């Protein structure tokens, strides 16, 4: 269902959208993006014409949900036993989010990497290379340095009910960004690319943040080769590629490393 936005006297036009912007939030079995799985996803798609659409799904993670995670988001194994798996939902989610830039609360460090891992596992290429990534948490902490519940109270003067419910958190995140645009209008532009640049403290190539852009070149962001270009290391120590591919790194990290290696072969 589509409906017109009207929050704080501001509509989606305040964002100067060139293409849809998908706010999304995940609940999961844990916080390890390599080993854990999604148990709930909610996506609020804001279109350039000012309409919005929401999709929310419980997801069978195919692995047990630790009780400590269930105590946070309230989702237990029996709640998702008959829910579709991510593989069964992947095509629908891909089609809904594919033309969109992405936004979330702490999404660049958790939600985006975990979503990428899930798509890679089912063989779907969901690239973020050409998408703007707006992290509302990053904007918030740069100005106020508090939690989503506090942000919702501060910017919206509302109490966040059902915190850690994916749909409640997704809607609250959207409303907080609208409140930020109202409050910091002179400093914070509604242009999506500006918000992307502002909410990303550094530019990483991969979701695992193992590769970082430095001076226009892709460099390692960890380990003994930190600061050295990936191309240089692959040429001087080709065995490092095999070590990483066999290691406990995010699939998206391995995917990007392979792309660099293949580009070297072509050149």
Residue, then its C-alpha position, 0 to 999 in steps of 0.5 A: x500500500x502507498x501513502x503520502x508522507x506528512x511528518x513535521x510538515x516535511x515530505x519526501x521532497x525534503x530529501x531531494x530524492x533522485x531515486x527511491x530510498x529504502x530505510x530498513x532494519x534487521x533482527x537477527x540470531x546475533x551480531x556476527x554477520x558471517x555466522x548469524x542470520x536474519x530473523x526479521x526484516x522490515x523495509x520502508x521504501x520512500x519514493x521520489x513522488x513522496x509515496x511510501x511502501x512497507x514490507x515486513x517479513x519474519x524469516x526462518x534463519x534455519x539455525x537456532x535463535x540464542x535465547x539472549x537474542x530472543x530476549x532482545x527482539x522477542x522472536x523465538x524459534x517457534x515464532x519463525x518455524x513456519x516462516x519462509x527462509x531468506x532464500x525464499x524471500x530473496x527475489x521479492x526483497x531484491x526487486x523491492x530494494x534493487x533501485x534504491x539507495x539505502x538508509x538505516x540506524x547503524x546500518x553501515x556497520x551491521x544491517x548492510x553487511x548482514x543483508x549482503x551476506x544473506x544475498x551472497x549465500x543464495x547467489x544473488x548479486x546485490x551490489x552497493x557500489x553505486x548506492x548511497x548509504x545513509x547511516x542515521x545513527x552516524x548523523x545522530x552521534x555526530x550531533x547528539x551521541x545517543x540511542x534510537x529511543x533517545x533520538x526518537x524522543x529528542x527529534x520527534x517528541x515521542x516514546x518509541x513503543x515496541x523497540x527492537x521490533x524491525x518495523x517499529x525501528x524502521x519507521x522510527x529511523x525514518x521519522x528521526x531523519x525527517x526530524x534531523x532535516x528539520x532541526x539541522x536544516x542549515x547544516x544538513x542538506x536533504x540531498x541523498x549524496x550529501x547525507x551519504x557522505x556526511x554519515x560515512x566517516x570513511x569509505x570502505x570497499x567491502x561490508x566487512x571493512x577490511x578494504x578502505x579507499x586511501x588516496x583513490x586506491x583500495x588498501x588493506x584496513x587490517x593485519x600486517x599489510x594495513x595501509x598497503x594497496x591490495x594490488x601491491x600485496x596480491x602481486x608480491x604475496x599471492x598466497x595472501x589471497x588464498x589465506x583470506x579466501x580460506x579464513x573467517x571473513x565476510x563473503x562480501x569481503x572475499x567477493x571484492x578481493x576476488x574481483x580485484x584479483x581478476x582485474x589484475x589478470x585482465x590488466 
